[in-house]
Amino acid sequence: MKLIGMMDSPYVRRVAISLELYGVEFASHPLSVFSSFEAFSRINPAVKAPTLVLDNG
């Protein structure tokens, strides 16, 4: 599982903390909605952070 978003966002941090507490393995990918709009829109067309990308797609 991939967590996409910047850790300076309180929403991204909340998801990261929750995943840690539940023991869910994930990789953090710091991608900014603002400076990487095109790259982010390819991952999530709504361009919202945090975004979770599951291992099965």
Biopython code that builds the backbone (N, CA, C, O; Angstrom):
import numpy as np
from Bio.PDB.StructureBuilder import StructureBuilder

atoms = [
    (1, "MET", "N", (0.843, -1.158, 0.000)),
    (1, "MET", "CA", (0.000, 0.000, 0.000)),
    (1, "MET", "C", (0.897, 1.232, 0.000)),
    (1, "MET", "O", (1.936, 1.261, 0.661)),
    (2, "LYS", "N", (0.481, 2.249, -0.751)),
    (2, "LYS", "CA", (1.224, 3.505, -0.815)),
    (2, "LYS", "C", (0.354, 4.633, -0.274)),
    (2, "LYS", "O", (-0.823, 4.749, -0.616)),
    (3, "LEU", "N", (0.946, 5.450, 0.565)),
    (3, "LEU", "CA", (0.292, 6.657, 1.062)),
    (3, "LEU", "C", (0.911, 7.830, 0.317)),
    (3, "LEU", "O", (2.093, 8.132, 0.481)),
    (4, "ILE", "N", (0.101, 8.484, -0.500)),
    (4, "ILE", "CA", (0.572, 9.594, -1.318)),
    (4, "ILE", "C", (0.141, 10.901, -0.668)),
    (4, "ILE", "O", (-1.040, 11.111, -0.390)),
    (5, "GLY", "N", (1.107, 11.769, -0.431)),
    (5, "GLY", "CA", (0.822, 13.080, 0.147)),
    (5, "GLY", "C", (1.967, 13.542, 1.023)),
    (5, "GLY", "O", (2.824, 12.753, 1.420)),
    (6, "MET", "N", (1.968, 14.809, 1.314)),
    (6, "MET", "CA", (3.030, 15.417, 2.116)),
    (6, "MET", "C", (2.704, 15.267, 3.601)),
    (6, "MET", "O", (1.571, 15.500, 4.021)),
    (7, "MET", "N", (3.697, 14.882, 4.384)),
    (7, "MET", "CA", (3.493, 14.675, 5.819)),
    (7, "MET", "C", (3.283, 15.979, 6.589)),
    (7, "MET", "O", (2.961, 15.941, 7.776)),
    (8, "ASP", "N", (3.458, 17.123, 5.940)),
    (8, "ASP", "CA", (3.145, 18.369, 6.632)),
    (8, "ASP", "C", (1.644, 18.636, 6.649)),
    (8, "ASP", "O", (1.183, 19.566, 7.312)),
    (9, "SER", "N", (0.881, 17.820, 5.919)),
    (9, "SER", "CA", (-0.578, 17.906, 5.942)),
    (9, "SER", "C", (-1.112, 17.129, 7.141)),
    (9, "SER", "O", (-0.742, 15.971, 7.337)),
    (10, "PRO", "N", (-1.978, 17.749, 7.949)),
    (10, "PRO", "CA", (-2.526, 17.018, 9.096)),
    (10, "PRO", "C", (-3.364, 15.811, 8.674)),
    (10, "PRO", "O", (-3.454, 14.833, 9.417)),
    (11, "TYR", "N", (-3.973, 15.867, 7.502)),
    (11, "TYR", "CA", (-4.808, 14.762, 7.034)),
    (11, "TYR", "C", (-3.948, 13.566, 6.632)),
    (11, "TYR", "O", (-4.299, 12.421, 6.916)),
    (12, "VAL", "N", (-2.844, 13.829, 5.985)),
    (12, "VAL", "CA", (-1.919, 12.757, 5.612)),
    (12, "VAL", "C", (-1.319, 12.138, 6.871)),
    (12, "VAL", "O", (-1.195, 10.917, 6.965)),
    (13, "ARG", "N", (-0.948, 12.972, 7.832)),
    (13, "ARG", "CA", (-0.384, 12.461, 9.094)),
    (13, "ARG", "C", (-1.395, 11.600, 9.835)),
    (13, "ARG", "O", (-1.023, 10.572, 10.400)),
    (14, "ARG", "N", (-2.662, 11.992, 9.847)),
    (14, "ARG", "CA", (-3.700, 11.196, 10.530)),
    (14, "ARG", "C", (-3.807, 9.804, 9.922)),
    (14, "ARG", "O", (-3.903, 8.810, 10.642)),
    (15, "VAL", "N", (-3.790, 9.740, 8.607)),
    (15, "VAL", "CA", (-3.871, 8.439, 7.942)),
    (15, "VAL", "C", (-2.627, 7.611, 8.250)),
    (15, "VAL", "O", (-2.732, 6.415, 8.522)),
    (16, "ALA", "N", (-1.452, 8.235, 8.211)),
    (16, "ALA", "CA", (-0.204, 7.526, 8.506)),
    (16, "ALA", "C", (-0.205, 6.986, 9.933)),
    (16, "ALA", "O", (0.199, 5.846, 10.166)),
    (17, "ILE", "N", (-0.651, 7.788, 10.873)),
    (17, "ILE", "CA", (-0.716, 7.350, 12.274)),
    (17, "ILE", "C", (-1.697, 6.196, 12.424)),
    (17, "ILE", "O", (-1.409, 5.222, 13.120)),
    (18, "SER", "N", (-2.847, 6.297, 11.780)),
    (18, "SER", "CA", (-3.849, 5.225, 11.855)),
    (18, "SER", "C", (-3.312, 3.924, 11.271)),
    (18, "SER", "O", (-3.499, 2.855, 11.851)),
    (19, "LEU", "N", (-2.646, 4.015, 10.123)),
    (19, "LEU", "CA", (-2.070, 2.813, 9.520)),
    (19, "LEU", "C", (-1.030, 2.185, 10.439)),
    (19, "LEU", "O", (-0.979, 0.964, 10.583)),
    (20, "GLU", "N", (-0.206, 3.018, 11.057)),
    (20, "GLU", "CA", (0.803, 2.520, 12.005)),
    (20, "GLU", "C", (0.139, 1.833, 13.195)),
    (20, "GLU", "O", (0.552, 0.744, 13.594)),
    (21, "LEU", "N", (-0.888, 2.463, 13.761)),
    (21, "LEU", "CA", (-1.569, 1.899, 14.934)),
    (21, "LEU", "C", (-2.217, 0.554, 14.630)),
    (21, "LEU", "O", (-2.241, -0.333, 15.483)),
    (22, "TYR", "N", (-2.742, 0.402, 13.415)),
    (22, "TYR", "CA", (-3.371, -0.854, 13.026)),
    (22, "TYR", "C", (-2.374, -1.871, 12.475)),
    (22, "TYR", "O", (-2.753, -2.987, 12.121)),
    (23, "GLY", "N", (-1.119, -1.491, 12.404)),
    (23, "GLY", "CA", (-0.089, -2.414, 11.939)),
    (23, "GLY", "C", (-0.119, -2.683, 10.450)),
    (23, "GLY", "O", (0.336, -3.734, 9.999)),
    (24, "VAL", "N", (-0.645, -1.755, 9.690)),
    (24, "VAL", "CA", (-0.722, -1.909, 8.239)),
    (24, "VAL", "C", (0.581, -1.402, 7.622)),
    (24, "VAL", "O", (1.001, -0.273, 7.873)),
    (25, "GLU", "N", (1.208, -2.245, 6.818)),
    (25, "GLU", "CA", (2.449, -1.836, 6.162)),
    (25, "GLU", "C", (2.120, -0.924, 4.985)),
    (25, "GLU", "O", (1.217, -1.202, 4.196)),
    (26, "PHE", "N", (2.869, 0.169, 4.884)),
    (26, "PHE", "CA", (2.665, 1.103, 3.783)),
    (26, "PHE", "C", (3.970, 1.822, 3.487)),
    (26, "PHE", "O", (4.866, 1.904, 4.327)),
    (27, "ALA", "N", (4.050, 2.333, 2.285)),
    (27, "ALA", "CA", (5.191, 3.158, 1.879)),
    (27, "ALA", "C", (4.680, 4.576, 1.691)),
    (27, "ALA", "O", (3.647, 4.798, 1.060)),
    (28, "SER", "N", (5.403, 5.518, 2.235)),
    (28, "SER", "CA", (5.029, 6.919, 2.114)),
    (28, "SER", "C", (5.707, 7.527, 0.891)),
    (28, "SER", "O", (6.921, 7.414, 0.721)),
    (29, "HIS", "N", (4.911, 8.170, 0.046)),
    (29, "HIS", "CA", (5.430, 8.845, -1.144)),
    (29, "HIS", "C", (5.054, 10.317, -1.060)),
    (29, "HIS", "O", (3.909, 10.679, -1.331)),
    (30, "PRO", "N", (6.005, 11.172, -0.686)),
    (30, "PRO", "CA", (5.713, 12.597, -0.539)),
    (30, "PRO", "C", (5.560, 13.284, -1.897)),
    (30, "PRO", "O", (6.543, 13.604, -2.566)),
    (31, "LEU", "N", (4.322, 13.497, -2.278)),
    (31, "LEU", "CA", (4.015, 14.155, -3.543)),
    (31, "LEU", "C", (3.074, 15.305, -3.233)),
    (31, "LEU", "O", (2.019, 15.105, -2.632)),
    (32, "SER", "N", (3.448, 16.497, -3.637)),
    (32, "SER", "CA", (2.660, 17.685, -3.332)),
    (32, "SER", "C", (1.566, 17.895, -4.376)),
    (32, "SER", "O", (1.807, 17.776, -5.577)),
    (33, "VAL", "N", (0.376, 18.205, -3.905)),
    (33, "VAL", "CA", (-0.744, 18.530, -4.791)),
    (33, "VAL", "C", (-0.418, 19.803, -5.570)),
    (33, "VAL", "O", (-0.813, 19.941, -6.728)),
    (34, "PHE", "N", (0.290, 20.718, -4.950)),
    (34, "PHE", "CA", (0.539, 22.028, -5.543)),
    (34, "PHE", "C", (1.703, 22.024, -6.536)),
    (34, "PHE", "O", (1.568, 22.542, -7.644)),
    (35, "SER", "N", (2.825, 21.454, -6.156)),
    (35, "SER", "CA", (3.994, 21.506, -7.042)),
    (35, "SER", "C", (4.044, 20.345, -8.035)),
    (35, "SER", "O", (4.798, 20.397, -9.006)),
    (36, "SER", "N", (3.257, 19.306, -7.805)),
    (36, "SER", "CA", (3.255, 18.130, -8.688)),
    (36, "SER", "C", (1.840, 17.803, -9.141)),
    (36, "SER", "O", (1.418, 16.647, -9.094)),
    (37, "PHE", "N", (1.111, 18.821, -9.577)),
    (37, "PHE", "CA", (-0.303, 18.653, -9.918)),
    (37, "PHE", "C", (-0.510, 17.584, -10.990)),
    (37, "PHE", "O", (-1.378, 16.724, -10.844)),
    (38, "GLU", "N", (0.277, 17.631, -12.061)),
    (38, "GLU", "CA", (0.113, 16.668, -13.156)),
    (38, "GLU", "C", (0.385, 15.239, -12.700)),
    (38, "GLU", "O", (-0.380, 14.329, -13.017)),
    (39, "ALA", "N", (1.460, 15.040, -11.964)),
    (39, "ALA", "CA", (1.794, 13.699, -11.469)),
    (39, "ALA", "C", (0.722, 13.199, -10.510)),
    (39, "ALA", "O", (0.338, 12.031, -10.552)),
    (40, "PHE", "N", (0.239, 14.095, -9.639)),
    (40, "PHE", "CA", (-0.788, 13.707, -8.676)),
    (40, "PHE", "C", (-2.092, 13.376, -9.396)),
    (40, "PHE", "O", (-2.778, 12.427, -9.015)),
    (41, "SER", "N", (-2.446, 14.138, -10.426)),
    (41, "SER", "CA", (-3.707, 13.897, -11.134)),
    (41, "SER", "C", (-3.695, 12.568, -11.881)),
    (41, "SER", "O", (-4.758, 12.004, -12.140)),
    (42, "ARG", "N", (-2.518, 12.057, -12.231)),
    (42, "ARG", "CA", (-2.450, 10.728, -12.860)),
    (42, "ARG", "C", (-2.735, 9.624, -11.846)),
    (42, "ARG", "O", (-3.246, 8.563, -12.206)),
    (43, "ILE", "N", (-2.407, 9.871, -10.585)),
    (43, "ILE", "CA", (-2.654, 8.889, -9.525)),
    (43, "ILE", "C", (-4.091, 8.984, -9.037)),
    (43, "ILE", "O", (-4.764, 7.969, -8.857)),
    (44, "ASN", "N", (-4.555, 10.210, -8.824)),
    (44, "ASN", "CA", (-5.896, 10.459, -8.309)),
    (44, "ASN", "C", (-6.490, 11.632, -9.084)),
    (44, "ASN", "O", (-6.094, 12.775, -8.856)),
    (45, "PRO", "N", (-7.431, 11.378, -9.997)),
    (45, "PRO", "CA", (-8.012, 12.447, -10.809)),
    (45, "PRO", "C", (-8.682, 13.552, -9.990)),
    (45, "PRO", "O", (-8.829, 14.673, -10.477)),
    (46, "ALA", "N", (-9.087, 13.254, -8.766)),
    (46, "ALA", "CA", (-9.689, 14.278, -7.904)),
    (46, "ALA", "C", (-8.623, 15.192, -7.302)),
    (46, "ALA", "O", (-8.952, 16.250, -6.764)),
    (47, "VAL", "N", (-7.368, 14.804, -7.383)),
    (47, "VAL", "CA", (-6.210, 15.554, -6.867)),
    (47, "VAL", "C", (-6.442, 15.940, -5.405)),
    (47, "VAL", "O", (-6.385, 17.115, -5.042)),
    (48, "LYS", "N", (-6.703, 14.933, -4.583)),
    (48, "LYS", "CA", (-6.919, 15.127, -3.147)),
    (48, "LYS", "C", (-5.902, 14.312, -2.366)),
    (48, "LYS", "O", (-5.593, 13.173, -2.716)),
    (49, "ALA", "N", (-5.393, 14.912, -1.311)),
    (49, "ALA", "CA", (-4.465, 14.210, -0.415)),
    (49, "ALA", "C", (-5.138, 14.060, 0.935)),
    (49, "ALA", "O", (-5.837, 14.979, 1.362)),
    (50, "PRO", "N", (-4.964, 12.973, 1.608)),
    (50, "PRO", "CA", (-4.129, 11.837, 1.257)),
    (50, "PRO", "C", (-4.808, 10.917, 0.243)),
    (50, "PRO", "O", (-6.034, 10.861, 0.144)),
    (51, "THR", "N", (-3.989, 10.215, -0.489)),
    (51, "THR", "CA", (-4.448, 9.207, -1.431)),
    (51, "THR", "C", (-3.786, 7.887, -1.060)),
    (51, "THR", "O", (-2.576, 7.830, -0.842)),
    (52, "LEU", "N", (-4.574, 6.840, -0.991)),
    (52, "LEU", "CA", (-4.045, 5.493, -0.750)),
    (52, "LEU", "C", (-4.097, 4.709, -2.052)),
    (52, "LEU", "O", (-5.134, 4.651, -2.713)),
    (53, "VAL", "N", (-2.984, 4.114, -2.411)),
    (53, "VAL", "CA", (-2.924, 3.244, -3.578)),
    (53, "VAL", "C", (-2.721, 1.831, -3.050)),
    (53, "VAL", "O", (-1.698, 1.530, -2.436)),
    (54, "LEU", "N", (-3.698, 0.971, -3.292)),
    (54, "LEU", "CA", (-3.635, -0.400, -2.793)),
    (54, "LEU", "C", (-2.726, -1.256, -3.658)),
    (54, "LEU", "O", (-2.499, -0.949, -4.828)),
    (55, "ASP", "N", (-2.214, -2.316, -3.087)),
    (55, "ASP", "CA", (-1.307, -3.209, -3.798)),
    (55, "ASP", "C", (-1.961, -3.855, -5.018)),
    (55, "ASP", "O", (-1.285, -4.162, -6.000)),
    (56, "ASN", "N", (-3.271, -4.060, -4.954)),
    (56, "ASN", "CA", (-3.974, -4.693, -6.073)),
    (56, "ASN", "C", (-4.546, -3.669, -7.052)),
    (56, "ASN", "O", (-5.350, -4.014, -7.918)),
    (57, "GLY", "N", (-4.136, -2.430, -6.915)),
    (57, "GLY", "CA", (-4.549, -1.393, -7.857)),
    (57, "GLY", "C", (-5.537, -0.478, -7.279)),
    (57, "GLY", "O", (-5.984, 0.452, -7.951)),
]
sb = StructureBuilder()
sb.init_structure("model")
sb.init_model(0)
sb.init_chain("A")
sb.init_seg("    ")
for serial, (resi, resn, name, xyz) in enumerate(atoms, 1):
    if name == "N":
        sb.init_residue(resn, " ", resi, " ")
    sb.init_atom(name, np.array(xyz, "f"), 0.0, 1.0, " ", f" {name:<3s}", serial, name[0])
structure = sb.get_structure()
